[in-house]
């Protein structure tokens, strides 16, 4: 076999593999920072890679589903990009923190304002989302990417169960099961003791204190009594000694 043909065929195959792998992984996606739980709040990054080697990305649109509406979507400022939030009136109002919400965020658009996503680069656009829906385990956020050569790529194709990944898949935010605290973590607090238990404990402590006091008083009293008895015995012994001395002196005189 001609060696040159082998090299050409091998090079073509390698280039095809690299091209296909680059296309498979270079999609617009959404990635949570930490956990995105049902009924809670989350911060996510919209990751936008540049798939062209002869053009730069200058505009990104992310559309949120209105069948699972979000009352709050706040973009974090990104240097060199201008963010615009679009709200849409809801057919059925949401209830959030006891208030009726008649509008939900339907789209966030970032437009280049002194910056671009050049070839071989990517950019992340952080968003704060809440409250996340409780009746679904994922949110499909369709994205539209615009290049400075007027090319528009629509990342809007939804993945079907059991089917191959579409050519332009829509970003999907997977939601974890709801936790006890919708704000991202329940604070663990020791339960306060009941009034009855506190009173009983206090009474027990007082009783112990009284008993200890009585024991101390009894010990002190016993100590005093012993000291007095010893004192009296000492006096009697002293008097006996004096009497004995006097009698002895008289006997010697006689």
Number of C-alpha atoms within 10 A of each C-alpha: 5 6 8 9 10 11 11 11 12 12 12 12 12 12 12 12 12 12 11 11 11 12 13 13 10 14 19 27 21 23 18 17 13 10 17 25 24 23 23 24 19 23 19 21 18 20 17 21 21 22 22 13 10 11 18 21 28 21 21 22 20 21 17 20 15 15 11 16 22 21 20 17 22 16 20 13 12 16 10 12 18 16 19 14 14 13 17 13 13 15 10 12 15 16 11 12 7 7 9 11 16 15 20 22 22 20 19 20 18 20 18 18 14 10 15 21 20 20 15 11 15 16 17 16 18 20 21 17 19 22 21 25 20 16 9 14 16 18 19 20 22 22 26 17 20 18 21 16 11 10 11 14 14 15 22 19 16 16 17 9 7 6 7 8 13 14 13 18 19 23 24 17 17 18 21 16 15 17 14 12 12 17 14 17 10 10 8 6 6 6 6 7 9 9 9 9 10 12 12 12 12 12 12 12 12 12 12 12 12 12 12 12 12 12 12 12 12 12 12 12 12 12 11 12 12 11 12 12 11 12 12 11 12 12 12 12 12 12 12 12 11 12 12 11 11 11 10 11 11 9 8 7 6 5
